Amino acid sequence: MRKIDKCLVQIVPSQRQLEYQQLEFYSFIHFTINTFTGKEWGTGTENPSIFNPTKFDAGQWVNAIKSAEMTGLILTCKHHDGFCLWPSKYTNHTIANSPYKNGKGDIVKEVSDACKEAGIKFGVYLSPWDRNNQAYGKGELYDDFFVNQLTELLTNYGEIFSVWFDGACGEGSNGKKQVYDWERYYKVIRTLQPKACISVCGPDIRWCGNEAGHTRQSEWSVVPRRTSETELIASNSQKEDNQEFRQRKITASDQDLGSREILKDEMELIWYPAEVNTSIRPGWFYHEEEDNKVRTLEELINIYYNSVGGNATFLLNIPPTKEGLFHENDVKRLHEMGDYLRQAFRENLLDSAELYANTYMNGYGIENVRTDDYETYFKTEDGITDLIIELSWEEKQVIRHIVMKENIACSQRIEKYLIEVNQDGEYRMIYEGTVVGYKRIVPLDAVETDKIRIHILDARVAPTLSFIGVY
């Protein structure tokens, strides 16, 4: 076994990272004072009196999200403008000084309660940059304030699955930037919500590198520790907010973060899986002029295939209107997306297939891929990284999707594979890939066949497969 490969597969996800990746697809909700001003970044000088979502309905949000097969919701509890969607005790710039429910409202509570009732996860976004607070830029004084607000969110609203930081760090009213005490923030989160993943400017979930929904062809979860450096993440992710930045693609130099060649000279490696975040509209907040610019179903499904189906998770933003509701165009698109996914993955044809593998380790045979869990899985003998798996049916099947999943509890191993189908007695290659990881979805154009052959050509060590799906 090559020394680097043995080292690489010792890097595995924590339990919180494993559970997070299994959520696959979840929502971002950008909603604050900006919704009423038409801005993307507020100044912090806005009067709370303009915040009054007269028809706010958290249940409508959650129902629309669930219709799209999403499993969680992350709410912008406080954006850069400093306006809080809960009645924080540590500032007056909150919902308590707005007309909403005569100052008695708490959007965070209503959303968290709706998520709990519907059986989906709830997460919080708390901007570290507060353009309203006078302590910003004053070191520990501001950190105390930020930790107090973080503590409110992590103790008063039930279980939190994600704390999402973007690292925004502009100047305060005194002309200074705050040097964030990230380690202190992380300690508070680990103490109060130990199951929560800390995302983007945090050690658990990695930003994909753009806000447009673009993905890498090969997305590795084992990457250099330096990719988690908060200052670097913040400088790359928080530019002057404009349309050009939101549509920026991954650069060529940023395409490969985890190949064997890239990692061979790295001193420290971490498990740091990617999250693809983008908005259903051009902006993150609602703008009525964008009502006819909702992403098409084709666009969203393509992002889903390349994120959830490309060893990442998919965080899709839906911005509520001034009334506090998702716009009908967004709701319609979410329903369409859910209908598509339910139909596409309705019946696993593997249930009626015969399975064969030309090599396997005793106790880890190919039949184990019929169940989608990590308790039973397929694995070869140590040292064997080239193998063939065959799926066959008595009659021809029309195949539109093939799904493969590694047992990532054993790290990410597969580096190269191809898929072939039998047609007229000869095998024809229909797909060639690199990484599998948590999940690889291979979309096909209605291929008709009675035999599929998966040829794993190379892996870091003995490859694993926890599940195969054919649809």
Steps between C-alpha positions, in 0.01 A plus 500: 500500500634842404583708808302805386191289433512345846528848647212637291249233599568559868317832455129434563192711581384576851152377590361852459656529154364159401147592606525840331596350165208258522264801503612560139267787404379783725398864485643842577254779587625858459248721677563821693472877475659475152180339376327835557775726367576302185869472590729198523723647771340733754678788670384445857336843510157378386200569725345177634160659440518397132509128586141377494432172313120514537432151362804318638440125511785269601280203415477615139879512479546156649229338288658639182844385610378149577321482166842532334638209707712733714589380848597817686484880521769754589363844590689832482426588861724807463664627182773767468252780580478368857119477505393199707200282413472413867461736800866497604572642843829648381386755240202718416537427129254213508154380412387617845515857372311425180124508434496124446256359758530833684857421597409164652608286206789258469561379143778266611266321741218475249731351237673261739163381631369447145810298412461283808133439429575402139793275594778696328823638645547863604822698470613857560702758310650774717712758320821575691498846343247726674472842335268628772691411817737764637729242660594358160874542441575527874633148553382305804215743569341407168584131537311502832198647322520249215533204736201622698286505186635165387411358841143629469455322168658177620303471824149628424403330174549126538749282319709678236651299213711777347662824607588677175772769495610685186786692658378845389736758648455858384578818687293617795386855574839565661678407175641178648445135414440240769752220546262215570580254778390198298629245748289657775192489275565136413538406866160655580337305217664171596387549860140606434426308177755217469315339208501818289737534208683832468486590134719698259704711745517198722665159532218272384357595159691661213378773266508377140671820386223691321136610537384403152442130560805389302673184615829317454515196279691321776399609849719354773410503869858442617679831441789705643436654841591839356169500306323564832690822580226748586676812377556346157138383479370841603716686248382274217134488594422854606558743215306810410156354452399501136357281229840427344636358825189291564541332159877444527613151409767286662838601359726252323756519781231407750368194314709237678515509878552137588661278238793282599734730309372812679519341847836325477699787658232621746593475867145501643180361352138527617157365410330814369208423266364758258168682506362661183302813585306711254169684474188410309507861370784734397501666845515352849222730626162552336467757224168515320674580169644147517162324520545378142865404550447188711740227391358245262431144609774383265754731668407386850505131411840542337637663816344219706667231285837672530480580873302228679604266219859623502609442862373832635184636662262752343391813688234684296388848601134605473436867595158587651307808385423809707178327604704220653405231247682314225391641164270275298761462226756366748243268660402363161862428410563325832197274446620422148844411629361268764272331248796444269720349773225275635427367152865463399597292804166327562596138430844344536535245218786341690235319707432268206860473376757226545830628638854376445845625601821336385665563837393583856598456862317230696205654681498802266342349190322682220151422636568758772449786252125432495455682834576871532693510827851476639438190711526272197721583203709354221879495525790328328796331663773738607730583213242440226400826335382375159172310476189439294140504623221372276125565526269292282126456439298231325347766275625833367451804724486870413765669715503875570708523818774297666590584860810386689597571859821421682507424869654834591529388864801317352613820323488580128685245290389462137701707252404372157223287349293449191151367433412282203170357372437193292333573168467237225748273674775762537590730788497873428643761738239757601679682783851557630554653843747571777364548852192336651511597868172542687293476181549502126194543278554410136211638286444317169291548188263203537751220433338161426698199619487175696854523638707776663867466581673731749877481468689662786842568354681652796453585866719624782457171684242220479186676367167490680142538375218536749224529238423471131176632351369459146193701401 
